[in-house]
Amino acid sequence: MKIAVVTGAAGGLGQAISAALAETHHVIGLDLKSSAVAESIEINLTDAAAIASCFEAIAERHGGVDVLVNNAGTCFMSDFPDIPVEEFEAQMSVNFSSMFHCCQAAIPLMQGRDGVRKIINISSNGAYNFDVFDPPHYRASKAAMDTLTKDLARRYASEKIAVNSIAPAMTETPLFGVLDDATLAKAISAMPHGKPMQPDQIAGWVAHLAGPMGDVCSGNVIILNQGRDVR
Ligand SMILES: NC(=O)c1ccc[n+]([C@@H]2O[C@H](COP(=O)([O-])OP(=O)(O)OC[C@H]3O[C@@H](n4cnc5c(N)ncnc54)[C@H](O)[C@@H]3O)[C@@H](O)[C@H]2O)c1
């Protein structure tokens, strides 16, 4: 069975992504908390050295990695310019540095394996839509992620490592808890279907990219938002 590493596997999207991949992959979940996956590893992904050791252990146990889903993330809600330096650094560290270091550790474990290997980064519509609530350090962390997606896609295309981002809008997960009731209601009412998306709807796209149809797709940011931002 192919080996898939999913970060943030204990969260709303992470659980759905892990379940969707479990049909075809041995799923290893990386999260602060224990995840309901074949192999759960508790790790703080803001610790680059811990990421390096974790992937070394995965290489020893499984010989390599076929799919990496960088999904761990959060949204700190202080607004500009009153964003404490610690919060800015934590936002970039959880959402961007963690995926940078996971890519650094995983790509050598993908090289030389059969087929097209996949990196799928869970970005956000917040990097592209400036009408909704997202604070600037959250937007910037996801924009940085999407630039790394394109760099790695270009860099590793001929080695058959495909790298894409999926950028969802409002999806019903525990992350809704960072919003006050009025902000949440306004953001949901802006969704064209009048309701948020569900985690399994996003997970289906991840599984599609991880499967054979994803072999020819690389360097893209796929926006999922019910058509909200079409102008
Ligand atoms: N829910 C949405 O509407 C939405 C929209 C756009 C993008 N996203 C993105 O989707 C991803 C998943 O979010 P979610 O909605 O499932 O939220 P969630 O809070 O349910 O899940 C996030 C998971 O990441 C884990 N995590 C956070 N910090 C970590 C760390 N330092 N080390 C290890 N694990 C850590 C958490 O423990 C949690 O299990 C995030 O990157 C988020 O930015 C979500």
The ligand as an SDF file (V2000), in Angstrom:
LIG
                    3D

 44 48  0  0  0  0  0  0  0  0999 V2000
  -12.4770   25.2830    8.0000 N   0  0  0  0  0  0  0  0  0  0  0  0
  -12.3790   26.2090    7.0520 C   0  0  0  0  0  0  0  0  0  0  0  0
  -13.3390   26.9270    6.7300 O   0  0  0  0  0  0  0  0  0  0  0  0
  -11.0790   26.4060    6.3280 C   0  0  0  0  0  0  0  0  0  0  0  0
  -11.0610   27.2650    5.2310 C   0  0  0  0  0  0  0  0  0  0  0  0
   -9.8640   27.4690    4.5500 C   0  0  0  0  0  0  0  0  0  0  0  0
   -8.7260   26.8090    4.9400 C   0  0  0  0  0  0  0  0  0  0  0  0
   -8.7590   25.9660    6.0160 N   0  0  0  0  0  0  0  0  0  0  0  0
   -7.5130   25.2820    6.3870 C   0  0  0  0  0  0  0  0  0  0  0  0
   -7.7570   23.9050    6.5540 O   0  0  0  0  0  0  0  0  0  0  0  0
   -6.7690   23.3540    7.4340 C   0  0  0  0  0  0  0  0  0  0  0  0
   -7.4720   22.4430    8.4390 C   0  0  0  0  0  0  0  0  0  0  0  0
   -8.3240   23.2390    9.2400 O   0  0  0  0  0  0  0  0  0  0  0  0
   -9.6510   22.7070    9.9500 P   0  0  0  0  0  0  0  0  0  0  0  0
  -10.7280   23.5980    9.4980 O   0  0  0  0  0  0  0  0  0  0  0  0
   -9.7840   21.2380    9.7970 O   0  0  0  0  0  0  0  0  0  0  0  0
   -9.3160   23.1120   11.4650 O   0  0  0  0  0  0  0  0  0  0  0  0
   -9.1980   22.2240   12.7760 P   0  0  0  0  0  0  0  0  0  0  0  0
   -8.8710   23.1980   13.8580 O   0  0  0  0  0  0  0  0  0  0  0  0
  -10.3860   21.3350   12.9170 O   0  0  0  0  0  0  0  0  0  0  0  0
   -7.9290   21.2980   12.4870 O   0  0  0  0  0  0  0  0  0  0  0  0
   -6.5960   21.7600   12.5220 C   0  0  0  0  0  0  0  0  0  0  0  0
   -5.7240   20.6550   13.0760 C   0  0  0  0  0  0  0  0  0  0  0  0
   -4.3540   21.1040   13.0230 O   0  0  0  0  0  0  0  0  0  0  0  0
   -3.7290   20.7050   14.2210 C   0  0  0  0  0  0  0  0  0  0  0  0
   -2.6090   21.5760   14.5570 N   0  0  0  0  0  0  0  0  0  0  0  0
   -2.6570   22.9110   14.8020 C   0  0  0  0  0  0  0  0  0  0  0  0
   -1.4480   23.3580   15.1660 N   0  0  0  0  0  0  0  0  0  0  0  0
   -0.6110   22.2950   15.1440 C   0  0  0  0  0  0  0  0  0  0  0  0
    0.7560   22.1120   15.4360 C   0  0  0  0  0  0  0  0  0  0  0  0
    1.5320   23.1280   15.8560 N   0  0  0  0  0  0  0  0  0  0  0  0
    1.2920   20.8720   15.3170 N   0  0  0  0  0  0  0  0  0  0  0  0
    0.5100   19.8340   14.9290 C   0  0  0  0  0  0  0  0  0  0  0  0
   -0.7850   19.9320   14.6350 N   0  0  0  0  0  0  0  0  0  0  0  0
   -1.3510   21.1560   14.7510 C   0  0  0  0  0  0  0  0  0  0  0  0
   -4.8180   20.8160   15.2880 C   0  0  0  0  0  0  0  0  0  0  0  0
   -4.5070   20.0530   16.4610 O   0  0  0  0  0  0  0  0  0  0  0  0
   -6.0480   20.3230   14.5470 C   0  0  0  0  0  0  0  0  0  0  0  0
   -6.2660   18.9360   14.7270 O   0  0  0  0  0  0  0  0  0  0  0  0
   -6.0410   24.5520    8.0580 C   0  0  0  0  0  0  0  0  0  0  0  0
   -4.7800   24.7010    7.4320 O   0  0  0  0  0  0  0  0  0  0  0  0
   -6.9480   25.7290    7.7300 C   0  0  0  0  0  0  0  0  0  0  0  0
   -6.2350   26.9470    7.6160 O   0  0  0  0  0  0  0  0  0  0  0  0
   -9.9130   25.7470    6.7210 C   0  0  0  0  0  0  0  0  0  0  0  0
  1  2  1  0
  2  3  2  0
  2  4  1  0
  4  5  1  0
  4 44  2  0
  5  6  2  0
  6  7  1  0
  7  8  2  0
  8  9  1  0
  8 44  1  0
  9 10  1  0
  9 42  1  0
 10 11  1  0
 11 12  1  0
 11 40  1  0
 12 13  1  0
 13 14  1  0
 14 15  2  0
 14 16  1  0
 14 17  1  0
 17 18  1  0
 18 19  2  0
 18 20  1  0
 18 21  1  0
 21 22  1  0
 22 23  1  0
 23 24  1  0
 23 38  1  0
 24 25  1  0
 25 26  1  0
 25 36  1  0
 26 27  1  0
 26 35  1  0
 27 28  2  0
 28 29  1  0
 29 30  1  0
 29 35  2  0
 30 31  1  0
 30 32  2  0
 32 33  1  0
 33 34  2  0
 34 35  1  0
 36 37  1  0
 36 38  1  0
 38 39  1  0
 40 41  1  0
 40 42  1  0
 42 43  1  0
M  CHG  2   8   1  16  -1
M  END
$$$$
